[in-house]
Amino acid sequence: MTEPKRIEPLAYVARCPLCDEPLRLCGPESVTPTSCTSCSYLEPQGSAHAITYISRCVHEMVRIRGIQKAICMGNELDSSTIPYPHGLFPVISDFANERMITAGLVREPLFRNVKDAKGLLGRRTVFTSSPRPAEICIATYAQLQSIDAGISISLAMECPKGTINIDLMQSAPGNSPALHASDRFSRTLRQAAAQLQPNTGP
């Protein structure tokens, strides 16, 4: 039996968002938080590994769906900015957090955004606490479904094909396609969560 492949965190998330010095990375099995080698910055152990995994999943989905442009705060950006934790990822994470809570999957946000001096939006996404396997599964699915909802909303609002308008995901009125996309998103997440629950039957 082959050994499971370990996730090597992205070079960017392996550096401190505050001072850009290397982080002392700790995996999800550790009891010690990830810490900066130079300043007092801390983040939950395993966060960098889980965020790297989710980022790669989002990158692949963006590629498969043929997304070439992203619109955020009225600016047109290359789609390569979507998957990165210091790119547009923080905006998608906010949307994903909201939908996971609305769907009743979590009580508190799984993601939080920290200040990042070199980030596109001045922020970087990390996990709120050390992520458990089930939380990583749900968080990954939430991110992918958020992208899917954004694509559906953008097409419904007559954006050019190959473009995702992230602004519309949060600003569309209640009677817009955004509501229906979000409803489907919540139902799908609940179904995914149910499959992750331990079997308590006979």
C-alpha positions, 0 to 999 in steps of 0.5 A: 500500500502506497503512502498518502501524498503529503500536501506541500503548502503553497510558497506564498502561504508558507510566509508570514502575511505581516512581515513576509518572513518564513512561517514555522508550519505545523500540520493538522496532526500537531498540537502547536499552532503555525507561527512566524519565525520573526514576529508574533503572528500565529495561525491554526495548525494545518490551515496552510495545508488545507487552504493549499488543497482547497486553492488547488481544487478551485484552480482546477474548477476555474480551468474546467469551467473556462473562466478567464476573467473575474470582476471584483469591485468593478475591476476586471481581473485575470481569473488566475487571481481567484484561487489564491488565498491572497487574491480573490479567495477572501471574497469567495470565502466570505460568501462560502462562510455565509452560505455554510452558516445559513445552511446550518452546517456550522455555527461559526465561520470556518474561514477568516481573513487576516491582513496581508500587506502583499495581498491583492485586497490586503487580505489572506484567507486562513482557517478560523481553527485547526481544520478537521477532515470533515470540515475540510471536505465541507469547506472545499465543497462550499468554495466550489459551490460558491464559484458555481453559484457565481458563474450561474449568477453572472450568466443570468445577469448577462455577463460575457461567457467566461466571466465571473462577476464576484460583485453580483454574488453579494449585491444581487437583489432578492428576486434575482437568480442569485437567490435561486443559486444560493438555495440550490447551494444550501441544499447541496451542502446539507446533502454533502454534510449528511453524507459525512455524518457517522452512521448511528443506526443499527 
